Amino acid sequence: MRRLTAYLLATLVCVLSFAYNDHRGHKLDSLEREVGRWTPQAIDRASEGELLALNRACRDLMLGYSALNGEKCIFYARRALSISEPRAWEEANADACRYIGQCFWASEQYDSSLFYYRKALAAVERMAGGATSRTNPEGYSEKETDDTRSALYGAIGNLYNVMDSIPLAMEWYGKAGAIFDKYGWNQSNSILHYNIGETWVEQGDLRKAVQAYEKALEFAQGDSLMAAMARKGLGRVYMEEGKTWKALRYLHEADEYFSSHEKEELNFSKENYEYMSAALLAQRKQIILIAAGCVLVVLLLIGLLLLGKKLRNAAREKTEVSAVLEEALSEMQPAPARDGLQLSKREREILDLLAKGYTTPQIAGALELSPETIKWYRKKLLVKFDVANTAELVNQARESNCL
């Protein structure tokens, strides 16, 4: 998966810039016919200007076929080298060697890939060391050299990436990024950091992946493919972290771009749609779990309230049973009689409160008994004192010295 991702990113700039034509707008088949007319004898008789044009045409074919046909890409790159190497055109040499290395890398021939990358590095060092050519009689500028060097650094980083040498890959990516920063090449920086983000996802380090995707988004230019790709990457990471709402926000933003560029970005749009579908499914599951959790919490609260009420009732019943038992014991061992009346401790408590003007509910609250129990005691007191109401009860109790 990482090999395919890295290859995709390596060819992305070519696809965006040339759409399978060379940079002059030629179709590959017509350009191929033009190059095919050049026989070895014709090349031997060609002027240097004609050779420069032929070398450029071969490299255009090399570039065009890099994303379509690896064998043809290598074929035309080697034809370009057959012209540029004898004449020490180092920029052309580095360019062709890099594309040959890339094609070998895509077919997993890593030793051959590294061989050509090293040849390309040597050509770049000769550019930096003062090499000249017919098109660069005063030597290559620092910017031209850095441009060639940065593309090569990124390609070498991709090679070590697919070989699972991640520290080496990051080292070469860092070298490429330093050059992009130097010249403010934001689009290249965005592609680089997206590729780094893909690598960290593959490695399972989602924190570093988010940092890389955010940098890719920062360097992307407005409403661009790389901005959409970076948002797609962020959406995927947040989905894997279970942050589906955040994931969908980024995936929807990416989809807006892909939907308006359907022809050019069909594969990217399909991948983004798959992530969106997975995120929506995960979001529904989360909503169901949250709803189920809320129901459980409500049921738990209702259960606790019912249990609390039951415990309170049980405590009250226990208190009332204790009061009845206490009353029974009190009657078995009666308190000293006053004027022939025998009152229990509880009866005296209730009688005292009645004399103070307490109502039945107030007495129940003060003694922690139910109102029904207090009514039962009041009836007993009315019978003992042979009276009809509370007022007569209180008066009779006072006359009997029970208060």
SEVO-634059 format. One record per residue (C-alpha): residue in one letter; z, x, y. Coordinates in steps of 0.5 Angstrom, whole numbers, padded with zeros to 4 digits, always signed. Layout:
aZXY;...
END
This chain:
m+0000+0000+0000;r+0002+0006+0005;r-0005+0009+0003;l-0009+0003+0005;t-0005+0002+0011;a-0005+0009+0014;y-0013+0009+0012;l-0013+0002+0016;l-0010+0006+0022;a-0014+0012+0022;t-0021+0008+0022;l-0018+0003+0027;v-0020+0006+0033;c-0027+0007+0030;v-0028+0000+0029;l-0025-0002+0036;s-0030+0002+0039;f-0036+0002+0035;a-0036-0004+0031;y-0040+0000+0026;n-0045+0002+0031;d-0045+0009+0034;h-0043+0010+0041;r-0050+0009+0044;g-0051+0003+0041;h-0056+0005+0035;k-0055+0001+0028;l-0054+0006+0023;d-0060+0004+0019;s-0065+0006+0024;l-0061+0012+0026;e-0061+0014+0019;r-0069+0014+0019;e-0069+0018+0025;v-0065+0023+0022;g-0068+0023+0015;r-0075+0025+0018;w-0072+0032+0019;t-0074+0036+0014;p-0071+0043+0013;q-0078+0046+0015;a-0077+0042+0022;i-0070+0044+0023;d-0072+0051+0022;r-0077+0050+0028;a-0073+0046+0032;s-0070+0048+0039;e-0063+0048+0040;g-0063+0042+0044;e-0066+0038+0039;l-0061+0041+0034;l-0056+0039+0039;a-0059+0032+0038;l-0059+0032+0031;n-0052+0034+0030;r-0050+0029+0034;a-0054+0024+0030;c-0051+0026+0024;r-0044+0026+0027;d-0045+0019+0029;l-0047+0017+0022;m-0041+0020+0019;l-0037+0016+0024;g-0040+0010+0023;y-0040+0010+0015;s-0033+0013+0015;a-0030+0006+0014;l-0036+0003+0010;n-0038+0009+0005;g-0034+0015+0004;e-0040+0019+0000;k-0045+0018+0006;c-0039+0020+0011;i-0039+0026+0007;f-0046+0027+0007;y-0048+0027+0014;a-0041+0031+0016;r-0044+0036+0012;r-0051+0036+0015;a-0047+0036+0022;l-0044+0042+0019;s-0050+0046+0017;i-0052+0046+0024;s-0046+0047+0028;e-0042+0052+0023;p-0048+0058+0024;r-0048+0057+0031;a-0040+0056+0032;w-0040+0050+0036;e-0033+0049+0034;e-0032+0042+0037;a-0037+0039+0032;n-0034+0043+0027;a-0027+0041+0028;d-0030+0034+0028;a-0034+0034+0022;c-0029+0037+0018;r-0023+0032+0020;y-0028+0027+0017;i-0029+0030+0011;g-0022+0031+0010;q-0021+0024+0012;c-0026+0021+0006;f-0023+0026+0001;w-0016+0023+0003;a-0018+0016+0002;s-0020+0017-0005;e-0014+0021-0006;q-0017+0028-0007;y-0011+0031-0003;d-0012+0038-0004;s-0019+0038-0002;s-0017+0034+0004;l-0012+0039+0006;f-0017+0044+0005;y-0022+0041+0010;y-0016+0039+0015;r-0014+0047+0015;k-0022+0049+0017;a-0021+0044+0022;l-0015+0047+0025;a-0018+0054+0025;a-0024+0051+0029;v-0019+0048+0034;e-0015+0054+0035;r-0022+0058+0036;m-0023+0053+0042;a-0017+0054+0045;g-0018+0062+0044;g-0024+0061+0049;a-0030+0059+0044;t-0036+0057+0048;s-0043+0053+0046;r-0049+0051+0049;t-0046+0045+0052;n-0039+0048+0054;p-0042+0055+0056;e-0035+0056+0060;g-0031+0055+0054;y-0027+0048+0052;s-0022+0045+0057;e-0015+0044+0055;k-0016+0037+0055;e-0022+0037+0051;t-0018+0042+0046;d-0012+0037+0046;d-0016+0031+0045;t-0019+0034+0038;r-0013+0037+0036;s-0009+0031+0037;a-0014+0027+0033;l-0013+0032+0027;y-0005+0032+0028;g-0005+0025+0027;a-0010+0025+0021;i-0005+0031+0017;g+0001+0026+0019;n-0003+0021+0015;l-0004+0026+0009;y+0003+0028+0008;n+0005+0020+0009;v+0001+0018+0003;m+0004+0024-0001;d+0011+0022+0001;s+0012+0028+0005;i+0015+0024+0010;p+0019+0029+0014;l+0012+0033+0015;a+0009+0027+0016;m+0013+0025+0022;e+0013+0033+0024;w+0005+0032+0025;y+0006+0025+0028;g+0011+0028+0033;k+0005+0033+0035;a+0000+0028+0036;g+0005+0024+0040;a+0007+0030+0045;i-0001+0030+0047;f-0002+0023+0048;d+0004+0023+0052;k+0002+0029+0056;y-0005+0025+0058;g-0002+0018+0058;w-0007+0016+0052;n-0003+0009+0051;q-0008+0006+0046;s-0007+0012+0042;n+0000+0012+0042;s+0001+0005+0041;i-0003+0006+0034;l+0001+0012+0032;h+0007+0008+0033;y+0005+0002+0029;n+0003+0007+0024;i+0010+0010+0024;g+0013+0003+0024;e+0009+0002+0017;t+0012+0008+0014;w+0019+0006+0016;v+0018-0001+0013;e+0015+0003+0007;q+0021+0007+0007;g+0026+0001+0007;d+0029+0004+0014;l+0028-0003+0018;r+0032+0000+0024;k+0027+0006+0025;a+0021+0001+0024;v+0023-0004+0029;q+0024+0002+0034;a+0017+0004+0032;y+0014-0002+0033;e+0017-0004+0040;k+0014+0003+0042;a+0008+0001+0040;l+0008-0006+0044;e+0010-0002+0050;f+0004+0003+0050;a-0001-0003+0048;q-0005-0005+0054;g-0004-0013+0055;d-0007-0018+0051;s-0010-0013+0046;l-0011-0012+0038;m-0005-0007+0038;a+0000-0011+0042;a-0002-0016+0037;m-0001-0011+0031;a+0006-0009+0034;r+0008-0016+0034;k+0006-0018+0027;g+0010-0011+0025;l+0016-0014+0029;g+0015-0021+0026;r+0015-0018+0019;v+0021-0014+0020;y+0026-0019+0023;m+0023-0024+0017;e+0026-0019+0012;e+0032-0018+0016;g+0033-0026+0015;k+0032-0027+0023;t+0027-0032+0022;w+0027-0035+0029;k+0026-0029+0032;a+0021-0027+0027;l+0017-0033+0028;r+0017-0032+0036;y+0013-0025+0035;l+0009-0028+0029;h+0006-0034+0034;e+0005-0029+0039;a+0001-0025+0035;d-0003-0031+0032;e-0005-0033+0039;y-0009-0026+0039;f-0012-0027+0032;s-0014-0034+0033;s-0018-0032+0039;h-0021-0026+0036;e-0022-0029+0029;k-0029-0026+0027;e-0026-0019+0029;e-0019-0019+0027;l-0020-0024+0020;n-0016-0019+0016;f-0010-0018+0021;s-0010-0026+0022;k-0010-0027+0015;e-0004-0022+0014;n+0000-0025+0020;y-0001-0032+0017;e+0002-0030+0010;y+0008-0027+0014;m+0009-0034+0018;s+0008-0038+0012;a+0014-0034+0009;a+0018-0034+0015;l+0017-0042+0016;l+0019-0043+0008;a+0025-0038+0009;q+0027-0042+0016;r+0027-0049+0012;k+0032-0046+0007;q+0036-0043+0012;i+0036-0050+0016;i+0038-0053+0009;l+0044-0048+0008;i+0046-0049+0015;a+0046-0057+0014;a+0049-0057+0007;g+0055-0052+0010;c+0056-0057+0016;v+0057-0063+0011;l+0062-0059+0007;v+0066-0057+0013;v+0066-0064+0015;l+0068-0066+0008;l+0073-0061+0008;l+0076-0063+0014;i+0076-0071+0012;g+0080-0068+0006;l+0085-0064+0009;l+0086-0070+0014;l+0087-0075+0008;l+0092-0070+0004;g+0096-0069+0011;k+0097-0077+0011;k+0098-0077+0004;l+0104-0071+0005;r+0107-0075+0011;n+0107-0081+0007;a+0110-0078+0001;a+0115-0074+0005;r+0117-0081+0009;e+0118-0084+0002;k+0122-0078-0001;t+0126-0079+0006;e+0127-0087+0004;v+0129-0086-0003;s+0134-0080-0001;a+0137-0086+0004;v+0137-0091-0001;l+0141-0086-0006;e+0145-0084+0000;e+0147-0091+0001;a+0148-0093-0006;l+0153-0087-0007;s+0156-0089+0000;e+0158-0096-0003;m+0160-0093-0010;q+0165-0088-0005;p+0166-0093+0001;a+0169-0090+0007;p+0176-0093+0010;a+0175-0100+0011;r+0176-0103+0018;d+0179-0110+0018;g+0177-0111+0011;l+0169-0109+0012;q+0166-0103+0008;l+0160-0100+0012;s+0156-0094+0009;k+0155-0088+0013;r+0148-0090+0014;e+0150-0097+0016;r+0155-0094+0022;e+0149-0090+0024;i+0144-0096+0025;l+0150-0100+0028;d+0151-0095+0033;l+0144-0095+0035;l+0143-0102+0035;a+0149-0102+0040;k+0146-0097+0045;g+0140-0102+0045;y+0135-0098+0040;t+0129-0103+0038;t+0128-0102+0030;p+0122-0097+0031;q+0126-0093+0036;i+0132-0093+0030;a+0126-0091+0025;g+0124-0085+0029;a+0131-0083+0030;l+0133-0083+0023;e+0126-0081+0020;l+0126-0088+0016;s+0120-0093+0016;p+0121-0099+0020;e+0122-0103+0014;t+0128-0099+0011;i+0131-0101+0018;k+0130-0108+0018;w+0133-0108+0011;y+0139-0105+0013;r+0140-0110+0019;k+0139-0116+0014;k+0145-0113+0010;l+0149-0112+0017;l+0148-0119+0019;v+0150-0121+0012;k+0156-0117+0012;f+0159-0119+0019;d+0156-0126+0018;v+0152-0127+0024;a+0145-0130+0026;n+0143-0124+0031;t+0143-0117+0033;a+0147-0119+0039;e+0152-0123+0035;l+0152-0117+0030;v+0154-0112+0036;n+0160-0117+0039;q+0163-0118+0032;a+0163-0110+0030;r+0166-0109+0037;e+0171-0114+0035;s+0172-0111+0028;n+0173-0104+0031;c+0167-0102+0027;l+0164-0099+0034;
END
